[in-house]
Amino acid sequence: QLVESGGGSVQAGGSLRLSCAASGYTYNRNCMAWFRQAPGKEREAVAVIYVGGLKTNYIDSVKGRFTISQDNAKNTVYLEMNSLQPEDTAMYYCASDGPTQEALCLYWASKRPREKSASWGQGTQVTVSS
């Protein structure tokens, strides 16, 4: 089970650090991602970390502001979010059931939000006010 935490309410320009901890098992350190779902919008992948943490990928709107990282000793994935904007307001989720193969990880992240069988944790709410 993955447990997300660290969300909160901040003003525009503020920062938050989200955590995603795996409980009871060792997560797949080769392909993990953070997702978010804003009110009235579809869930989307925000940041992906793969190849054992050596590579990362972000959607354009968060590049330069968000940083995904992992701590294998703690079985935890983080999302450092800086210069937050009101459009970042959403429920944030993590997932670690991506494929081990490097070439498939980004594809997995793009498709997972639309998979009806995909399971999600309780998420953590991020609210950014202007």
Backbone bond lengths (Angstrom), bond angles and torsions (degrees), N, CA, C in turn:
res aa  C-N    CA-C-N  psi(-1)  N-CA   C-N-CA  omega(-1)  CA-C   N-CA-C  phi
1 Q - - - 1.459 - - 1.532 109.45 -
2 L 1.330 114.49 136.51 1.449 120.27 176.73 1.522 109.33 -101.43
3 V 1.311 116.59 136.58 1.456 121.07 -179.35 1.518 108.73 -123.23
4 E 1.338 115.19 117.40 1.456 120.95 179.31 1.529 110.03 -91.65
5 S 1.328 115.69 145.29 1.459 120.51 178.35 1.519 109.49 -155.89
6 G 1.322 116.07 171.15 1.452 121.03 175.59 1.514 115.46 103.42
7 G 1.316 117.31 -5.19 1.449 119.67 179.83 1.522 111.66 -70.13
8 G 1.333 115.72 172.90 1.451 120.27 179.60 1.507 110.90 172.29
9 S 1.324 115.27 -170.14 1.450 121.97 179.14 1.519 108.82 -111.73
10 V 1.323 115.97 126.37 1.461 121.37 179.71 1.515 109.63 -136.79
11 Q 1.310 115.51 164.15 1.455 120.10 174.36 1.518 109.31 -87.72
12 A 1.307 115.23 159.49 1.457 120.47 177.96 1.521 110.03 -53.89
13 G 1.310 115.56 136.32 1.447 121.08 -177.36 1.516 113.60 94.69
14 G 1.324 116.43 -10.16 1.452 120.93 -178.73 1.519 112.80 -80.30
15 S 1.330 114.99 -177.95 1.464 121.36 -176.64 1.526 110.82 -133.54
16 L 1.315 114.84 152.06 1.460 122.41 172.68 1.521 108.46 -144.61
17 R 1.317 115.37 154.84 1.459 120.60 174.94 1.518 108.24 -125.33
18 L 1.319 115.55 115.15 1.456 121.40 179.06 1.522 110.18 -91.26
19 S 1.326 115.57 146.85 1.459 121.45 176.93 1.515 109.78 -124.23
20 C 1.300 115.32 147.25 1.465 121.95 177.44 1.522 106.31 -133.74
21 A 1.313 116.72 107.03 1.453 121.53 -175.76 1.514 111.12 -107.07
22 A 1.322 115.84 132.76 1.458 121.20 176.69 1.520 108.83 -87.96
23 S 1.301 115.36 126.42 1.462 120.79 -178.22 1.519 110.71 -112.80
24 G 1.330 116.11 123.11 1.452 119.43 174.75 1.517 115.01 89.03
25 Y 1.338 116.89 -1.95 1.457 118.91 177.67 1.513 108.81 -159.53
26 T 1.331 115.39 167.66 1.461 120.67 177.40 1.508 109.03 -95.34
27 Y 1.309 115.88 123.38 1.459 117.76 -176.54 1.533 111.52 -70.46
28 N 1.325 114.49 164.87 1.462 120.74 177.64 1.515 108.29 -77.90
29 R 1.313 117.17 98.55 1.457 121.49 -174.42 1.512 113.37 -71.20
30 N 1.315 116.44 -3.10 1.464 119.42 -177.42 1.525 114.70 -94.80
31 C 1.330 117.86 -9.80 1.466 119.55 -178.69 1.520 109.33 -164.41
32 M 1.314 115.94 104.76 1.460 121.20 179.34 1.520 109.23 -139.12
33 A 1.304 116.70 159.56 1.455 119.01 -176.11 1.519 111.73 -154.00
34 W 1.319 114.01 156.06 1.458 122.17 169.44 1.527 107.73 -106.89
35 F 1.321 115.38 140.16 1.447 122.71 178.98 1.529 108.21 -125.84
36 R 1.321 116.22 164.20 1.457 119.18 174.18 1.525 109.91 -147.82
37 Q 1.321 113.61 153.90 1.452 119.88 177.05 1.511 108.72 -136.58
38 A 1.320 114.91 115.36 1.461 121.35 178.09 1.528 108.82 -88.87
39 P 1.313 117.76 156.61 1.468 120.80 179.59 1.525 111.46 -55.50
40 G 1.318 115.85 127.50 1.452 120.90 178.05 1.509 115.28 77.30
41 K 1.321 116.43 5.94 1.461 119.96 -179.22 1.519 110.78 -122.56
42 E 1.316 115.62 161.58 1.455 120.58 177.55 1.530 110.49 -76.41
43 R 1.316 114.74 153.57 1.453 119.81 175.83 1.518 109.04 -68.11
44 E 1.329 116.32 143.32 1.449 120.11 -179.00 1.523 110.35 -140.18
45 A 1.316 114.98 151.84 1.455 119.91 174.49 1.522 108.20 -76.24
46 V 1.308 116.83 134.65 1.460 122.11 -178.11 1.526 110.83 -104.87
47 A 1.316 116.20 -44.82 1.462 120.85 -176.05 1.518 109.38 -149.30
48 V 1.318 115.98 141.29 1.460 122.25 -179.23 1.523 108.71 -127.38
49 I 1.311 115.84 139.82 1.461 120.39 174.09 1.517 107.48 -126.86
50 Y 1.326 117.14 131.01 1.457 119.76 -173.89 1.518 110.55 -150.32
51 V 1.318 113.78 -178.47 1.480 121.32 -174.35 1.522 108.77 54.05
52 G 1.322 115.47 50.03 1.452 120.60 176.93 1.512 114.03 62.48
53 G 1.337 116.84 25.21 1.450 120.41 179.02 1.517 114.06 94.52
54 L 1.319 117.62 -0.35 1.466 120.76 -176.98 1.520 112.80 -79.77
55 K 1.338 116.48 -22.07 1.464 119.81 -178.38 1.523 110.25 -127.73
56 T 1.312 114.85 147.98 1.457 120.85 176.16 1.523 109.39 -136.56
57 N 1.325 114.73 158.74 1.455 120.25 179.44 1.522 108.15 -146.87
58 Y 1.335 116.83 141.14 1.462 121.29 -177.11 1.520 110.63 -134.28
59 I 1.311 115.55 153.56 1.461 117.82 171.09 1.526 107.09 -73.71
60 D 1.310 115.81 155.07 1.458 120.82 -172.74 1.522 113.13 -57.40
61 S 1.308 117.30 -37.01 1.463 120.49 -173.41 1.533 113.94 -68.37
62 V 1.342 117.62 -15.61 1.468 119.36 -179.50 1.521 112.96 -115.70
63 K 1.319 117.09 -2.03 1.471 119.98 -179.89 1.525 110.30 -59.33
64 G 1.322 114.79 133.96 1.451 119.69 -179.77 1.519 113.62 85.69
65 R 1.339 117.21 -11.36 1.460 121.15 179.78 1.527 112.67 -115.00
66 F 1.318 116.70 -34.83 1.466 121.57 -178.56 1.519 110.10 -107.19
67 T 1.328 115.71 147.94 1.454 121.61 176.02 1.522 109.32 -136.78
68 I 1.328 115.63 123.95 1.455 120.69 176.51 1.521 108.63 -98.82
69 S 1.318 115.90 140.48 1.462 120.34 179.33 1.527 108.91 -149.66
70 Q 1.315 116.34 168.01 1.456 119.64 -179.90 1.520 109.84 -139.28
71 D 1.313 115.45 148.93 1.460 123.04 175.28 1.516 106.45 -124.44
72 N 1.319 116.48 99.05 1.455 120.21 -174.94 1.527 112.50 -65.95
73 A 1.312 116.92 -31.00 1.459 120.00 178.86 1.528 111.00 -64.69
74 K 1.321 116.33 -31.04 1.465 121.12 179.89 1.519 112.31 -100.85
75 N 1.319 117.34 0.88 1.465 120.63 -179.76 1.529 110.86 54.89
76 T 1.316 115.70 42.74 1.464 120.24 -172.30 1.526 110.89 -134.73
77 V 1.327 115.24 140.43 1.456 122.70 174.09 1.525 107.72 -113.25
78 Y 1.306 116.46 140.25 1.457 121.44 -177.68 1.522 111.38 -118.31
79 L 1.317 115.33 156.27 1.454 121.55 170.70 1.520 107.37 -134.33
80 E 1.319 115.26 105.13 1.459 121.39 177.24 1.519 107.47 -86.00
81 M 1.329 116.10 123.77 1.463 120.77 -175.74 1.524 109.22 -121.51
82 N 1.313 115.62 118.31 1.463 121.85 179.45 1.526 110.04 -118.34
83 S 1.320 115.31 164.25 1.474 121.17 179.80 1.518 110.98 48.28
84 L 1.312 116.14 47.79 1.455 120.72 -177.11 1.521 111.60 -63.76
85 Q 1.316 114.95 144.04 1.452 122.68 -179.15 1.536 109.78 -122.73
86 P 1.321 117.80 157.43 1.470 119.52 179.00 1.532 113.17 -53.28
87 E 1.322 117.37 -32.45 1.466 119.71 -179.90 1.523 112.98 -70.95
88 D 1.329 117.41 -8.14 1.463 120.59 174.69 1.532 111.62 -83.82
89 T 1.310 116.90 -6.10 1.458 120.99 179.19 1.520 110.34 -61.35
90 A 1.324 115.99 122.38 1.465 121.51 -176.30 1.520 109.30 -177.04
91 M 1.330 114.36 169.72 1.460 120.47 167.64 1.513 106.47 -89.20
92 Y 1.317 116.64 130.76 1.458 121.63 -177.45 1.527 110.63 -107.94
93 Y 1.327 115.08 136.59 1.457 122.71 -178.64 1.518 110.02 -130.10
94 C 1.319 116.06 157.89 1.454 119.83 173.67 1.525 109.13 -124.00
95 A 1.313 115.53 162.40 1.455 122.04 176.99 1.516 108.47 -150.91
96 S 1.317 115.76 147.18 1.462 119.85 -177.68 1.519 111.64 -136.36
97 D 1.323 117.78 23.55 1.459 120.39 -179.60 1.511 112.35 -102.76
98 G 1.325 116.27 29.43 1.453 120.23 178.50 1.513 112.00 -75.38
99 P 1.334 117.25 165.23 1.463 121.89 -179.89 1.526 111.64 -71.02
100 T 1.301 115.02 152.08 1.463 119.92 179.77 1.526 111.73 -72.03
101 Q 1.336 115.86 -31.24 1.465 119.61 -176.91 1.533 110.58 -66.21
102 E 1.320 114.79 128.79 1.462 121.11 -177.50 1.520 111.80 -56.40
103 A 1.304 117.21 -43.91 1.460 121.21 -174.28 1.521 112.62 -67.00
104 L 1.308 118.36 -18.82 1.459 121.63 -176.35 1.529 113.59 -100.50
105 C 1.305 117.40 -13.53 1.461 120.25 -172.63 1.532 111.96 -63.96
106 L 1.311 117.67 -47.74 1.469 119.62 -178.70 1.523 110.92 -64.60
107 Y 1.315 116.06 -36.66 1.466 120.02 177.63 1.524 109.94 -63.16
108 W 1.335 116.29 -43.57 1.458 121.37 177.91 1.531 110.65 -56.94
109 A 1.314 116.61 -45.03 1.466 120.83 -177.37 1.529 111.09 -64.94
110 S 1.306 117.01 -36.30 1.465 119.89 -178.35 1.527 111.64 -73.17
111 K 1.326 117.23 -28.85 1.465 120.98 -175.14 1.519 113.86 -95.10
112 R 1.313 116.82 -25.98 1.473 120.28 -172.65 1.522 113.47 -56.11
113 P 1.343 119.66 -39.67 1.477 117.98 -178.90 1.527 114.27 -59.28
114 R 1.323 117.73 -23.32 1.459 120.06 -177.43 1.529 112.82 -100.81
115 E 1.307 117.08 4.07 1.464 120.57 178.28 1.524 109.24 -84.09
116 K 1.315 116.87 117.60 1.460 121.19 -177.45 1.522 111.97 -64.83
117 S 1.332 117.28 -27.43 1.461 120.26 -177.70 1.519 112.79 -84.79
118 A 1.316 117.70 -6.79 1.471 120.10 -177.92 1.522 110.74 -68.46
119 S 1.316 115.22 137.81 1.466 119.78 177.91 1.521 109.35 -100.14
120 W 1.318 115.68 150.51 1.450 121.98 -178.43 1.519 110.35 -133.66
121 G 1.309 115.22 150.34 1.456 119.80 175.27 1.517 110.47 -77.90
122 Q 1.323 115.70 -167.22 1.456 119.01 -177.79 1.522 111.82 -79.10
123 G 1.321 116.75 -15.11 1.452 121.24 179.17 1.518 112.12 74.48
124 T 1.327 114.51 173.73 1.462 120.79 176.31 1.537 107.86 -137.43
125 Q 1.304 116.46 131.30 1.458 121.88 -172.80 1.527 111.31 -84.24
126 V 1.320 115.19 131.89 1.465 122.12 173.85 1.515 107.67 -118.24
127 T 1.314 116.29 124.14 1.463 121.82 179.61 1.520 108.68 -125.64
128 V 1.319 115.81 123.20 1.458 121.41 -178.42 1.528 108.39 -117.70
129 S 1.301 116.51 122.05 1.463 121.14 -179.39 1.526 110.17 -103.07
130 S 1.320 114.81 149.29 1.472 119.28 -177.76 1.515 112.03 -87.93
